[in-house]
């Protein structure tokens, strides 16, 4: 883990990135929110631009490309709008490939009743807190606090702690102004990428897995790539180091616009 400021800028140090590829074809894995689109106050407002869609579509015609998002898979599929891609939603719990359809993942079952209970408790506890937003997903429930006044954050946090204490079989994943409550099973974006490399026959010396992400949950993928001779690209400004942020990524760019610039450079 290194301070974000110490990560080489992928566009400015593209020769170093190309050297890390070492002649291998990049297999591209993309986060959505904060990576392909800017972070916004409400999840429904994170819309991929026509330009961004064209960049990803052009790349996907030349390289293997998958989207690995915290959003529900059908949601991110609709937002991206490119049917030829592989999609992993709910932080990798729900995967669909164009060839095989929806994959059955060992150890991942039906958590509907568990997530129903979490959703009900969170909505009841957070209903009186201004700006608190509960977002139900198939395999998780997200509690957003981007719009919660600072004075109300301790109450917001206490509601989550009560739910986590009252309902067994849960884990919490922090993100940018959001907490994801998930089933407590050993699965994350890193394991999803590893699984996809095998499923898509990309786990060979000719391919270099590359993951693009911006958030804490993307660190699982960056760490996984370190054991696979892969390359992690963090979408975050150097100033994030001022808040003490560190990352397991190998390179960085500043924002989603520069992610698109880098994807253009990776398109043959």
Buried (B, 14 or more C-beta within 10 A) or exposed (E): EEBBBEBBBBBEBBEEBEEBBEEBBBBBBBBBBBBBBBBEEEBEEBEBBEEBBEBBBEBBEEBBBBBBBBBBBEBBBEBBEBEEBBBBBBBBBBBBBEEEEEBEBEEBEEBEEBBEBBBEBBBEBBEEBEBBBBBBBBBBBBBBBBEBEEEBBEBBBEBBEEBBEEBEEBBBBEBEBBBBBBBEBEBBBBBBBBBBBEBBEBBEEEBBBBBBBBBBBBBBBBBBBBEBEBBBBBBBBBEBBEEEBBBBBBBBBBBBEBBBBBBEEBBE
